[in-house]
Amino acid sequence: MQIESLQNPRIKNLLKLQEKSRERKTQGLFIVEGKQENELAVKGGYEAVEIYVCEDIYESTIDFGRAKMFEITRIVFEKLAYRKSTGGIIGVYKTKSSNLSTLKLPENPLVIVLEAVEKPGNLGAVLRTGDGAKVDAVIVCDETVDFFNPNVIRSSVGTLFTNKIASASKEEVLNFLKENKVQVVSTFLRDETISLYDADFTSGSAIILGTEATGLSDFWADNSAALIKIPMLGFVDSLNVSNAAAICVYEAVRQRQ
Protein backbone atom coordinates (compact mmCIF):
# COMPACT_ATOMS: atom_id res chain seq x y z
CA MET A 1 0.00 0.00 0.00
CA GLN A 2 1.28 3.43 -0.92
CA ILE A 3 0.68 6.31 1.49
CA GLU A 4 -0.24 9.42 -0.50
CA SER A 5 -1.80 11.74 2.07
CA LEU A 6 -0.06 13.98 4.58
CA GLN A 7 -3.18 13.52 6.74
CA ASN A 8 -2.50 9.80 7.14
CA PRO A 9 -2.28 9.04 10.91
CA ARG A 10 1.10 7.34 10.49
CA ILE A 11 2.56 10.36 8.71
CA LYS A 12 1.16 12.69 11.37
CA ASN A 13 2.84 10.57 14.03
CA LEU A 14 6.16 10.67 12.17
CA LEU A 15 6.02 14.45 12.24
CA LYS A 16 5.33 14.37 15.99
CA LEU A 17 8.33 12.10 16.55
CA GLN A 18 10.49 14.42 14.48
CA GLU A 19 9.45 17.60 16.23
CA LYS A 20 8.77 16.73 19.87
CA SER A 21 11.19 15.26 22.39
CA ARG A 22 8.26 14.48 24.67
CA GLU A 23 6.69 12.26 22.00
CA ARG A 24 9.95 10.40 21.45
CA LYS A 25 10.29 9.72 25.16
CA THR A 26 6.62 8.82 25.66
CA GLN A 27 6.49 6.44 22.69
CA GLY A 28 10.03 5.13 23.11
CA LEU A 29 10.55 5.71 19.39
CA PHE A 30 12.64 7.98 17.19
CA ILE A 31 13.12 8.83 13.51
CA VAL A 32 16.14 8.09 11.33
CA GLU A 33 16.43 9.76 7.94
CA GLY A 34 18.92 8.67 5.29
CA LYS A 35 20.38 5.51 3.82
CA GLN A 36 23.71 5.58 5.69
CA GLU A 37 22.06 6.55 8.96
CA ASN A 38 19.58 3.67 8.74
CA GLU A 39 22.36 1.23 7.86
CA LEU A 40 24.31 2.32 10.94
CA ALA A 41 21.22 2.12 13.16
CA VAL A 42 20.74 -1.52 12.14
CA LYS A 43 24.46 -2.23 12.52
CA GLY A 44 24.35 -0.62 15.97
CA GLY A 45 21.67 -3.07 17.11
CA TYR A 46 18.72 -0.68 17.14
CA GLU A 47 15.37 -2.35 16.45
CA ALA A 48 13.47 -1.00 13.44
CA VAL A 49 9.69 -0.79 13.92
CA GLU A 50 8.56 0.88 10.70
CA ILE A 51 10.35 1.75 7.47
CA TYR A 52 9.01 4.29 4.97
CA VAL A 53 10.52 4.35 1.49
CA CYS A 54 9.98 6.47 -1.59
CA GLU A 55 10.36 3.93 -4.39
CA ASP A 56 11.25 6.70 -6.88
CA ILE A 57 14.47 7.30 -4.93
CA TYR A 58 15.22 4.35 -2.66
CA GLU A 59 17.82 1.75 -3.65
CA SER A 60 19.16 -0.56 -0.95
CA THR A 61 19.21 -4.11 0.38
CA ILE A 62 19.20 -3.39 4.12
CA ASP A 63 17.59 -6.13 6.20
CA PHE A 64 15.22 -4.46 8.67
CA GLY A 65 14.08 -7.66 10.32
CA ARG A 66 10.41 -7.64 11.29
CA ALA A 67 9.85 -3.94 10.69
CA LYS A 68 6.66 -2.98 8.85
CA MET A 69 7.41 -1.57 5.41
CA PHE A 70 5.46 1.30 3.84
CA GLU A 71 5.78 2.98 0.47
CA ILE A 72 5.27 6.75 0.41
CA THR A 73 4.95 9.18 -2.48
CA ARG A 74 7.66 11.70 -3.26
CA ILE A 75 5.41 14.51 -1.98
CA VAL A 76 5.03 12.78 1.39
CA PHE A 77 8.74 11.99 1.55
CA GLU A 78 9.70 15.58 0.83
CA LYS A 79 7.40 16.76 3.62
CA LEU A 80 9.09 14.39 6.07
CA ALA A 81 12.70 14.70 4.90
CA TYR A 82 14.96 17.48 6.12
CA ARG A 83 17.33 16.70 3.27
CA LYS A 84 16.04 15.57 -0.11
CA SER A 85 19.20 13.66 -1.05
CA THR A 86 19.25 11.03 1.70
CA GLY A 87 18.26 7.97 -0.26
CA GLY A 88 14.46 8.05 -0.01
CA ILE A 89 14.19 6.27 3.35
CA ILE A 90 12.90 7.15 6.81
CA GLY A 91 12.96 4.63 9.63
CA VAL A 92 11.27 4.44 13.02
CA TYR A 93 13.30 2.72 15.75
CA LYS A 94 12.98 1.84 19.41
CA THR A 95 15.11 3.96 21.70
CA LYS A 96 17.79 2.37 23.87
CA SER A 97 18.67 3.11 27.45
CA SER A 98 21.44 5.64 27.99
CA ASN A 99 21.77 4.92 31.71
CA LEU A 100 25.31 5.08 33.01
CA SER A 101 24.76 1.80 34.87
CA THR A 102 24.52 -0.07 31.55
CA LEU A 103 27.86 1.26 30.28
CA LYS A 104 30.79 -1.16 30.41
CA LEU A 105 34.31 0.15 29.83
CA PRO A 106 37.31 -1.89 28.69
CA GLU A 107 40.69 -1.71 30.35
CA ASN A 108 42.56 1.58 29.79
CA PRO A 109 39.61 3.38 28.19
CA LEU A 110 39.40 6.72 26.42
CA VAL A 111 36.18 8.59 27.19
CA ILE A 112 34.66 11.92 26.15
CA VAL A 113 32.56 13.70 28.79
CA LEU A 114 30.45 16.73 27.85
CA GLU A 115 28.91 19.02 30.43
CA ALA A 116 25.59 20.63 29.47
CA VAL A 117 25.75 20.49 25.68
CA GLU A 118 23.71 23.43 24.38
CA LYS A 119 23.22 22.50 20.74
CA PRO A 120 22.24 19.14 19.17
CA GLY A 121 24.60 19.90 16.27
CA ASN A 122 27.57 20.13 18.64
CA LEU A 123 26.67 16.82 20.28
CA GLY A 124 26.36 15.18 16.86
CA ALA A 125 29.74 16.53 15.77
CA VAL A 126 31.39 15.22 18.95
CA LEU A 127 29.82 11.80 18.34
CA ARG A 128 31.34 11.85 14.86
CA THR A 129 34.75 12.48 16.44
CA GLY A 130 34.07 9.69 18.93
CA ASP A 131 33.43 7.27 16.11
CA GLY A 132 36.44 8.44 14.09
CA ALA A 133 38.78 8.03 17.05
CA LYS A 134 36.98 4.92 18.29
CA VAL A 135 36.63 6.21 21.85
CA ASP A 136 35.14 3.84 24.38
CA ALA A 137 32.21 6.07 25.40
CA VAL A 138 30.64 9.49 25.04
CA ILE A 139 28.96 10.61 28.27
CA VAL A 140 26.83 13.71 28.72
CA CYS A 141 26.41 15.29 32.15
CA ASP A 142 22.77 16.13 31.58
CA GLU A 143 20.11 13.62 32.52
CA THR A 144 17.57 15.27 30.22
CA VAL A 145 19.68 15.19 27.05
CA ASP A 146 17.83 13.88 23.99
CA PHE A 147 20.30 11.74 22.09
CA PHE A 148 17.56 10.89 19.59
CA ASN A 149 16.89 14.44 18.46
CA PRO A 150 16.90 14.35 14.61
CA ASN A 151 19.54 17.11 14.60
CA VAL A 152 21.88 14.95 16.70
CA ILE A 153 21.43 11.99 14.35
CA ARG A 154 21.83 14.19 11.27
CA SER A 155 24.96 16.03 12.44
CA SER A 156 26.52 12.79 13.66
CA VAL A 157 25.85 11.24 10.21
CA GLY A 158 24.57 8.18 12.05
CA THR A 159 27.54 7.72 14.39
CA LEU A 160 25.17 8.11 17.34
CA PHE A 161 24.55 4.40 16.69
CA THR A 162 28.21 3.38 16.59
CA ASN A 163 29.21 5.04 19.89
CA LYS A 164 28.56 3.82 23.41
CA ILE A 165 26.53 6.64 24.95
CA ALA A 166 25.29 7.52 28.42
CA SER A 167 23.86 10.45 30.36
CA ALA A 168 23.91 11.17 34.10
CA SER A 169 24.59 13.91 36.64
CA LYS A 170 28.16 15.15 36.96
CA GLU A 171 28.41 13.57 40.42
CA GLU A 172 27.36 10.19 39.06
CA VAL A 173 29.79 10.48 36.15
CA LEU A 174 32.69 11.34 38.46
CA ASN A 175 31.94 8.34 40.69
CA PHE A 176 31.70 6.11 37.62
CA LEU A 177 35.10 7.29 36.38
CA LYS A 178 36.69 6.74 39.80
CA GLU A 179 35.23 3.23 40.03
CA ASN A 180 36.72 2.42 36.63
CA LYS A 181 40.12 3.96 37.52
CA VAL A 182 39.84 6.58 34.78
CA GLN A 183 41.79 9.81 35.27
CA VAL A 184 39.88 13.06 34.78
CA VAL A 185 41.49 15.58 32.41
CA SER A 186 39.49 18.79 32.13
CA THR A 187 39.71 21.69 29.69
CA PHE A 188 39.86 24.52 32.25
CA LEU A 189 41.97 27.66 32.74
CA ARG A 190 43.71 28.07 36.11
CA ASP A 191 47.26 28.81 37.20
CA GLU A 192 48.08 25.09 37.12
CA THR A 193 46.64 24.52 33.63
CA ILE A 194 49.10 22.89 31.21
CA SER A 195 49.21 22.58 27.45
CA LEU A 196 47.24 19.74 25.95
CA TYR A 197 50.51 18.46 24.49
CA ASP A 198 52.12 18.15 27.93
CA ALA A 199 49.33 15.97 29.35
CA ASP A 200 49.65 12.19 29.58
CA PHE A 201 46.75 10.26 28.07
CA THR A 202 48.41 6.85 27.92
CA SER A 203 46.46 5.53 30.91
CA GLY A 204 42.67 5.36 31.17
CA SER A 205 41.48 8.92 30.56
CA ALA A 206 38.29 10.96 30.38
CA ILE A 207 38.51 14.28 28.54
CA ILE A 208 35.98 16.70 30.02
CA LEU A 209 34.66 19.59 27.94
CA GLY A 210 32.14 22.35 28.65
CA THR A 211 30.11 24.74 26.58
CA GLU A 212 31.74 27.38 24.41
CA ALA A 213 29.85 30.14 26.24
CA THR A 214 30.53 29.26 29.89
CA GLY A 215 33.16 26.51 29.83
CA LEU A 216 33.31 23.87 32.56
CA SER A 217 32.02 24.24 36.08
CA ASP A 218 34.44 24.39 39.01
CA PHE A 219 33.22 20.93 39.98
CA TRP A 220 35.35 19.34 37.29
CA ALA A 221 38.36 21.58 37.88
CA ASP A 222 38.30 20.61 41.56
CA ASN A 223 38.17 16.89 40.74
CA SER A 224 40.74 16.63 37.94
CA ALA A 225 44.09 14.90 37.71
CA ALA A 226 45.12 17.54 35.19
CA LEU A 227 43.76 20.76 33.70
CA ILE A 228 44.58 21.36 30.04
CA LYS A 229 44.26 24.02 27.38
CA ILE A 230 44.62 24.01 23.62
CA PRO A 231 47.29 26.57 22.61
CA MET A 232 45.51 29.50 20.92
CA LEU A 233 47.88 31.37 18.63
CA GLY A 234 45.52 33.88 17.07
CA PHE A 235 43.17 36.57 18.34
CA VAL A 236 40.31 34.44 19.75
CA ASP A 237 40.62 32.56 23.01
CA SER A 238 38.36 29.55 22.45
CA LEU A 239 37.15 26.98 19.93
CA ASN A 240 33.77 25.42 19.28
CA VAL A 241 33.35 22.47 21.67
CA SER A 242 33.26 19.94 18.83
CA ASN A 243 36.53 21.26 17.40
CA ALA A 244 38.13 21.26 20.84
CA ALA A 245 36.97 17.70 21.43
CA ALA A 246 38.49 16.54 18.15
CA ILE A 247 41.87 18.14 18.87
CA CYS A 248 42.07 16.74 22.41
CA VAL A 249 40.87 13.26 21.50
CA TYR A 250 43.24 12.84 18.59
CA GLU A 251 46.18 13.95 20.70
CA ALA A 252 45.22 11.18 23.14
CA VAL A 253 44.95 8.71 20.25
CA ARG A 254 48.37 9.82 18.96
CA GLN A 255 49.97 9.17 22.35
CA ARG A 256 48.36 5.77 22.63
CA GLN A 257 49.71 4.65 19.27
Helices and strands as residue ranges (DSSP letters): E 2-3, H 9-19, H 21-27, E 29-33, H 35-43, E 48-53, E 68-72, H 74-80, E 89-94, G 100-102, E 110-115, H 120-133, E 137-141, H 150-155, G 159-161, E 165-167, H 170-179, E 183-187, E 194-195, G 196-198, E 205-209, H 218-221, E 226-229, H 241-256
